Amino acid sequence: QVQLVETGGGLVQPGESLRLSCAASGIISSIYAMGWYRQAPGKQRELVAVVRNGGSTNYADSVKGRFTISRDNAKNTVTVYLQMTSLKAEDTAAYYCNVLDTLLRTYWGQGTQVTVSS
């Protein structure tokens, strides 16, 4: 089992930056990939960014060049960050942390709201 705790999110103006964090605890040795998804009202949940063991990453086209995903491994906790810059109104959504383990089980965070508005 993996437990996820998300922090960050909030209300920012267009062009500003924000950082999301997701701390994973539990059987962290089984983690294969960590990522962020988002879901705007009336839309499907979509992948924003993912980082795998070994460091490879993928980004949604809409956030390439603006968002950066990174991962920090500690003894009992693994934290994934999503640094978001040049935020746009269309980035407004609930952001969810996701973990995929080596048995292809997925775990979700509780979600954190990001609102970009002037």
N, C-alpha and C positions, 0 to 999 in steps of 0.2 A: 504494500500500500504506500502511496505517496500523498502527502498533504501539501496543499498549496495555499499561500497567503499573499495576496496582492496588495500593493500600496501604490500611491500616486494617483494620477487622474485629477480632474477638476475643470475649472472654467478658465480658458485663456482667450486672448484676442488673436485674430489671424496674424500669422507671421511669427508668433511666439513659439517657445519650446516647452517641452514637458518630458518628464522621465517616469516610466512605469517600472515597478519592480515586482518580482514574483519569487518568493522564497519557497523552495521545495524541501521537505523533510520526510523522513521515513526510509524506505528502501531505495535510497538515492543511487545505489550502485547499479540498479536495474534501468536507470533512465537512459534512453537512446537519443531522444530529441526533446527540445523545449521550444515553445513558440508562443506567439500571440495571434489571436483571432479577434475580429471585431464584428459587431452586428449593429447596424443602424435600424431605426424604426421602419418596419415594413420591408426590410431587406433580409436576405439570407446571411448567415454567419460566413465570413470569409477569412482566409488566411492572410495575415499581415506580414509575418516574418517567422522564420524558424532557424534554429541553430542546432546542429547535430554533434554527437561525439566526434571529436576530430576537428571540429571548428567550421565545417562547411555551413553556409547560410543560403537562404533563399528569401526573396522579398516579392511582395505583390508589386506589379508594375507601377501602381499608383503611388507607392511610397518610396520607390528607389531614389536614392540620392538625398532623401530627406530623413529617413528613419534608419537607425542602426540598432541591431540586436547584438547583445553580448551576454556572456555567461561567466559566472564566477564560482569556482568550486572550492568549498571549504570542507572541513572535516566531516561535519554532520549535516551540512546544508548546501544546496546548490541554488544559486540565485540567477535568474535571467532578467536582463534589463532591456527596455525598449526606449531608446533615446529618440524623441520625436522633435524635429525642427521644422521651421517654415510651415507651421500648421495651417490648414485650410478648413473652411467650414465643412467641407465634405469629409473631413476626418472625424467629425462628430459621430460618436458611437459608444456602445458599451464594449470595453476591451476585456478579453478573457485570456488568461494564461492557460497553456495546454502542455501536458507532458505525455510523451509516448514512451512506453518502456520496451524492453527487449522481447517481451511476450506480446507485444502489440496491443497492450491495454492502454487506454487513454484516461487521463485525469484532467479535470477542469477546475480553475479557480472560480471564485464567486463573482468575478466581474467588477470592473471599475469604470465609471463614466468619464468620458472625455468630451467636453463641449467646447467648440471653437466658435466664438461669436463676438462681434463688436458691440 
